[in-house]
Amino acid sequence: MSWIPFKIGQPKKQIVSKTVERDFEREYEKLQKLEDQTKKLHKDMKKSTEADLAMSKAAVKISADLLSNPLCEQDQAFLESMNSLDTAMKLMDSFNQEKVNQIQKTVIDPLKKYSGVFPSLNMAVKRREQALQDYKRLQSKVEKYEEKEKTGPVMVKLHQAREELRPVKEDFEVKNKQLLDEMPKFYQSRIDYFQPSFEALIRAQVVYFTEMYKIFSDLTDQIDQAGLTDEQREKETEAKLSELRALSIVADD
């Protein structure tokens, strides 16, 4: 959202006080920042859910690839572990999809709808600005005739200019008052609007990670028969790797 006032000659009479203009600019700037933040949040939330889905789909593919490993045909224990992993990954993907769907409905869609309100607000500001420029132009016209010698023709034109000015002035004052009254209300409404969405986001994450804890706890119980620590597993892996390196076919020349 951007606001670039038209540039025209200024009337001598100050038709909008500096205080009112400062108030208007302050409130409008807050809404400009709110629009930018809303768009950025919407974009980031979409990226986040897309990354979540890509992660769980990749995990499912990895487990499927491991199941197709020839070793599964030769080692029953390895096959059972890979089946357990594959089941866990598919469950994770299913819960992840549910979480993403929930976030889409309760967070992403409301953000998009909220962003859709700003073009109308932007148009209202442009209409107010156009009304202000019309007001200034006609006020300058009235002042021009007021400064001339008060002849019959000049007085007629002055009367016509004042009559032309009156509805334009009223139109601007209505638009200006409406925006000054409603822009702060719109800004404050963001809290009531977004709070349910962010609460829903937290609930979706809590449900998902609670299920993940259960799934991976069960998986650990199924495949961690030896009960080794991570440090012990690392040492065991290094020992196996050393044995492989000792083979003549992989020895350095």
Protein Blocks (a to p, Z undefined) as FASTA:
>chain_A
ZZddddddddfbdfbdfklmmmmmmmmmmmmmmmmmmmmmmmmmmmmmmmmmmmmmmmmm
mmmmmmmpmklmmmmklmmmmmmmmmmmmmmmmmmmmmmmmmmmmmmmmmmmmmmmmmmm
mmmmmmmmmmmmmmmmmmmmmmmmmmpccdfklmmmmmmmmmmmmmmmmmmmmmmmmmmm
mmmmmmmmmmmmmmmmmmmmmmmmmmmmmmmmmmmmmmmmmmmmnopafklmmmmmmmmm
mmmmmpmklgcZZ
